[in-house]
């Protein structure tokens, strides 16, 4: 299974292709819409979420609500496109058209039509302009924007449907930290998904939730942004997904790379990760004991992955989101046209993106696990995958 996206933040649409999805998986446009609506949740979201709409079209690989085995084509239209049709036109436009006031007289709106020559710290602007030989940062920032994660969620919704229907795998996420506010709430279960979606900060502990909301509000009121940590847990993952035999096929490698690719993620932790590094080996590992239904683990410090393979326990991964780089308190930069010191332009942004980031991470994990499951058991149809997995699990039962 492989996937690819295209499109810019303010272009006409995001495009996506998911190749390798077996036939027979129940999938509808409404299922994808529901996933995209979850990405819009969360305290700290900016003004864009109030008017941006995700208009989804499935344009291949699905017929009458069931996948056909062909590549799934997906389009997510940009409801703001009429405002950007000139600036983001694929075809040449008259130079004078780019000198027109965008409409409100506000500097941020006027900037829509101008070349952006002051790269913003924390963004891809500077490196992208230099690497791709651009004189306008918009050629970089439009693609580097987190808006692209909408398509990851859309394609991830397809992968999630496959995982549930083929293997009973369920995925849930929660926020474990906003700034210095950390949660001691226990690891959520799939049954907690609805309550987590209802929480403005994806946290089930009410006192911690209150403190997280206050931390986000404090950052916003002081013209700043704030980061945090999200955790994704996958239940029902069979033992042995991934492999120890090659670095790039290890499950932890694939999950870490997938989560690190989400904009603003600066660190990934598998299981107890960093805490394990400070724990004596005698207490750091998950001991194996006989149980009534076969082999069992006394703990899950490894986060359900050992030696690059799933160990049979819940797969648990965390990702740390830096504060959003578009800071209302404009940061120092240099105008590449003049070489003079300048202030980076601030356009509307969120105060905190950890909550939607947790949802994006869920679907990124779904894409990774779906590919790993297909690698292991194979099959061109849902029935074939399910049969192969049932035979594999039966073999595991015999061995354990």
C-alpha positions in Angstrom: 0.0 0.0 0.0 1.3 3.4 -0.9 -0.1 6.9 -1.0 0.7 10.3 -2.5 -0.7 13.8 -2.2 -0.6 17.0 -4.3 -2.0 20.5 -4.1 -1.4 23.7 -2.2 -3.0 25.3 0.8 -4.8 27.9 -1.2 -5.0 26.1 -4.5 -8.3 24.8 -6.0 -8.0 21.4 -4.2 -5.9 18.8 -2.5 -5.4 15.6 -4.5 -4.6 12.2 -3.1 -4.1 8.6 -4.4 -4.1 5.5 -2.2 -2.8 2.5 -4.1 -3.0 -1.1 -2.9 -6.3 -0.9 -1.0 -8.0 -4.4 -1.2 -11.4 -4.8 -2.7 -14.5 -5.3 -0.6 -13.9 -2.7 2.1 -17.0 -0.6 3.0 -16.1 3.0 2.3 -18.3 6.0 1.7 -17.9 9.8 1.2 -19.6 10.4 4.5 -17.0 8.2 6.3 -14.3 10.4 4.9 -16.2 13.6 5.8 -16.6 12.4 9.4 -12.8 11.9 9.7 -12.1 15.4 8.2 -14.6 17.0 10.6 -12.6 15.5 13.5 -9.5 17.3 12.2 -11.3 20.6 12.6 -11.9 20.1 16.4 -9.9 21.6 19.2 -9.5 24.6 21.5 -6.9 27.1 20.1 -7.9 26.8 16.4 -7.8 30.0 14.4 -10.3 31.8 12.3 -9.7 29.7 9.2 -11.6 26.8 10.7 -14.8 28.9 10.9 -15.1 29.2 7.2 -12.9 26.5 5.6 -14.9 23.5 4.5 -13.7 20.1 3.3 -15.7 19.1 0.2 -14.7 15.6 -0.5 -15.0 13.7 -3.8 -14.0 10.0 -4.2 -13.0 9.8 -7.9 -11.7 6.3 -8.2 -11.4 2.9 -6.5 -14.8 3.0 -4.8 -18.1 1.9 -6.3 -21.5 1.9 -4.6 -19.8 2.2 -1.2 -17.3 -0.6 -1.6 -13.6 -0.5 -2.7 -12.8 -2.2 -6.0 -9.1 -2.8 -5.5 -8.2 -0.1 -7.9 -6.3 3.0 -6.6 -8.5 5.3 -4.6 -8.6 8.8 -6.0 -9.7 11.6 -3.6 -10.2 15.4 -4.0 -10.7 17.8 -1.2 -11.9 21.1 -2.7 -10.8 24.5 -1.2 -13.9 26.6 -0.4 -11.7 29.7 -0.4 -10.4 29.2 -3.9 -12.3 32.2 -5.5 -10.3 34.5 -3.2 -7.0 33.0 -4.4 -7.8 32.2 -8.1 -5.5 35.0 -9.4 -2.7 34.7 -6.9 -2.5 30.9 -7.2 -3.4 30.5 -10.8 -1.6 27.7 -12.6 -1.5 29.7 -15.8 0.2 33.1 -16.3 -1.7 36.2 -15.1 -1.2 39.9 -15.9 1.4 41.5 -13.6 -1.0 44.4 -12.8 -3.6 41.9 -11.5 -1.2 41.1 -8.6 -1.0 44.8 -7.6 -4.7 45.0 -6.8 -5.6 45.4 -3.1 -7.0 42.1 -2.0 -10.1 43.7 -0.6 -9.9 44.9 3.0 -6.9 47.2 3.2 -5.5 45.0 6.0 -1.8 44.4 5.5 -2.3 40.6 5.8 -4.8 40.7 3.0 -2.8 43.0 0.7 0.1 40.6 1.2 -1.9 37.9 -0.5 -1.1 39.5 -3.9 2.5 40.4 -3.3 5.7 38.4 -3.4 6.7 37.2 0.0 10.4 37.9 0.4 10.7 37.8 4.2 11.1 34.1 5.3 9.3 33.3 8.5 11.4 31.6 11.2 10.3 28.1 12.0 8.8 27.5 8.6 10.2 25.9 5.4 10.4 29.4 3.8 14.1 30.2 3.8 15.5 26.7 3.1 12.8 26.1 0.4 13.5 29.5 -1.3 17.2 28.8 -1.4 17.0 25.1 -2.3 14.4 25.6 -5.1 15.8 28.9 -6.3 12.5 30.8 -5.6 12.2 34.6 -5.0 8.7 34.2 -3.5 8.2 32.2 -0.3 4.6 31.4 -1.3 5.9 28.8 -3.7 7.2 27.0 -0.6 4.8 27.8 2.1 1.7 26.8 0.1 2.9 23.2 -0.1 4.6 23.1 3.3 1.4 24.2 5.0 -0.4 21.9 7.5 -3.4 22.2 5.2 -1.9 19.2 3.4 -2.7 17.0 6.4 -6.4 17.2 5.5 -5.6 14.8 2.6 -3.6 12.5 4.9 -6.7 12.3 7.2 -8.9 11.6 4.1 -6.7 8.8 2.9 -6.1 7.6 6.5 -9.9 7.2 6.9 -9.7 4.6 4.1 -6.9 2.8 5.8 -8.7 2.9 9.1 -11.8 1.4 7.6 -9.7 -1.4 6.2 -7.9 -2.1 9.5 -11.2 -2.3 11.4 -13.0 -4.5 8.9 -10.0 -6.8 8.2 -8.4 -7.1 11.6 -10.6 -5.4 14.2 -7.8 -2.9 14.9 -9.0 0.3 16.7 -7.0 3.5 17.0 -7.5 6.3 19.6 -5.6 9.4 20.4 -5.4 11.9 23.3 -3.4 14.9 24.4 -0.9 14.3 27.2 0.6 17.8 27.4 0.0 21.4 26.4 3.0 23.4 27.2 4.0 22.6 30.8 0.6 21.2 31.7 0.7 17.4 31.6 -2.0 14.8 32.1 -1.9 11.8 34.4 -5.1 10.3 32.9 -4.8 6.6 32.0 -4.3 5.5 28.4 -7.7 5.8 26.7 -9.5 2.8 25.2 -11.5 2.8 21.9 -14.7 3.2 24.0 -13.4 6.6 25.0 -13.2 7.9 21.4 -16.5 9.8 21.5 -15.7 11.5 24.8 -12.3 12.5 23.6 -13.8 14.1 20.5 -16.1 16.0 22.7 -13.3 17.4 24.8 -11.9 20.7 23.6 -8.3 19.5 24.3 -8.8 15.7 23.8 -8.2 15.0 27.6 -10.6 13.1 29.8 -9.3 14.5 33.1 -11.5 17.6 33.8 -9.0 19.5 36.0 -6.1 18.9 33.5 -8.5 19.9 30.7 -9.2 23.2 32.4 -5.5 23.9 32.9 -4.8 23.1 29.2 -7.5 25.5 28.0 -6.1 28.2 30.3 -2.6 27.6 28.9 -3.8 28.0 25.3 -5.8 31.1 26.2 -2.8 32.7 27.9 -0.6 32.1 24.9 -3.2 33.6 22.5 -3.8 36.7 24.7 -0.1 37.3 24.9 0.4 37.1 21.1 2.1 33.8 21.3 1.6 30.1 20.4 2.0 26.9 22.4 2.9 23.3 21.7 2.4 20.0 23.4 2.4 16.2 23.1 -0.1 13.8 21.7 -0.3 10.0 22.0 -1.8 7.5 19.6 -2.7 4.0 20.8 -3.7 1.1 18.4 -5.5 -1.9 19.9 -5.7 -5.3 18.3 -2.5 -5.1 16.3 -1.4 -8.7 15.7 2.1 -9.8 16.7 4.8 -9.7 14.1 3.9 -6.7 11.9 7.2 -5.1 10.6 10.5 -7.0 10.5 13.9 -7.0 12.2 15.6 -7.9 8.9 15.9 -4.4 7.2 16.1 -0.9 8.8 13.4 0.6 6.6 10.9 -2.2 7.1 10.9 -2.0 10.9 7.5 -1.0 12.2 9.0 1.6 14.6 11.0 3.1 11.8 7.9 3.4 9.6 5.8 4.9 12.4 8.5 7.3 13.5 9.0 8.5 9.9 5.3 8.9 9.3 4.7 10.9 12.5 7.8 13.1 12.0 6.4 14.0 8.6 3.5 15.9 10.2 4.2 19.6 10.2 5.3 20.9 13.6 6.2 17.5 15.0 9.8 17.6 16.3 10.1 14.3 18.3 8.5 10.9 18.3 8.5 8.4 21.2 7.6 4.7 21.1 6.2 3.4 24.3 7.9 4.8 27.4 10.8 5.9 25.1 12.6 8.6 26.9 11.6 7.4 30.4 13.0 4.0 29.5 16.4 5.5 28.9 16.5 6.5 32.5 15.2 3.2 33.9 17.4 0.3 35.0 17.2 -2.6 32.5 15.8 -4.9 35.2 12.7 -2.8 35.2 12.6 -1.4 31.7 11.5 -4.4 29.7 8.2 -6.2 29.3 8.6 -9.7 30.9 6.9 -12.7 29.2 4.8 -15.0 31.3 2.4 -17.9 30.6 -1.3 -17.0 30.7 -4.6 -18.7 30.4 -4.8 -17.8 26.7 -1.1 -18.1 25.9 1.9 -16.0 26.4 1.4 -12.6 28.1 3.4 -9.5 29.0 3.5 -8.0 32.5 3.8 -4.5 31.1 4.0 -2.5 27.9 7.0 -0.2 28.3 8.0 -1.0 24.7 4.8 0.4 23.3 3.8 -2.8 21.6 7.0 -2.9 19.4 10.2 -4.9 20.0 13.0 -5.5 17.5 11.1 -3.6 14.8 8.0 -5.8 15.1 4.7 -5.5 16.9 4.7 -7.6 20.1 1.0 -8.2 20.4 0.3 -5.4 22.9 -1.3 -2.0 22.2 1.0 0.0 19.8 1.6 3.2 21.6 3.4 6.2 20.1 3.8 9.9 21.1 4.7 12.9 19.1 5.8 16.3 20.3 4.5 19.4 18.5 6.5 22.6 18.6 4.6 25.8 19.1 3.1 27.0 15.8 5.8 29.0 13.9 3.4 31.7 12.7 3.6 33.8 15.8 1.4 36.9 16.2 4.3 38.6 17.8 6.3 38.9 14.6 9.8 37.4 14.7 13.0 38.8 13.3 14.0 37.8 9.8 15.7 39.3 6.7 14.2 40.6 3.5 15.9 38.5 0.8 15.2 41.2 -1.8 17.2 43.9 0.1 19.3 41.9 2.6 18.0 44.2 5.4 16.6 43.2 8.7 12.9 42.8 8.8 9.9 41.4 10.7 8.2 38.2 9.4 4.7 38.7 8.2 2.0 37.2 10.4 -1.1 35.8 8.7 -3.9 34.2 10.6 -3.0 31.1 12.5 -3.9 28.8 15.4 -2.7 29.4 18.9 -2.3 25.7 19.4 -2.5 22.8 16.9 -1.8 19.9 19.2 -5.5 18.8 19.4 -6.0 18.5 15.6 -2.4 17.2 15.4 -3.4 14.3 17.6 -6.2 13.4 15.1 -3.9 13.7 12.1 -1.4 11.4 13.9 -4.2 8.8 14.3 -4.7 8.6 10.6 -1.0 8.6 9.9 -0.7 5.6 12.2 -3.6 4.0 10.3 -1.9 4.4 7.0 1.3 2.9 8.4 -0.4 -0.1 10.1 -2.5 -0.8 7.0 0.6 -1.0 4.8 2.4 -3.2 7.4 -0.6 -5.6 7.7 -0.8 -6.0 4.0 2.9 -6.6 3.8 2.6 -9.4 6.3 -0.6 -11.3 5.3 -1.2 -10.1 1.7 -4.4 -10.4 -0.3 -6.2 -8.5 -3.0 -9.6 -8.6 -1.3 -10.9 -8.0 2.2 -12.0 -11.7 2.3 -8.5 -12.9 1.3 -6.8 -10.6 3.9 -9.2 -11.7 6.6 -8.7 -15.4 5.8 -4.9 -15.0 5.7 -4.9 -13.2 9.0 -7.1 -15.8 10.6 -4.8 -18.5 9.5 -1.8 -16.6 10.8 -3.4 -15.9 14.2 -4.3 -19.6 14.4 -0.6 -20.4 13.9 0.3 -17.9 16.5 -2.1 -19.6 18.9 -0.4 -23.0 18.3 3.0 -21.6 18.9 2.2 -19.6 22.1 
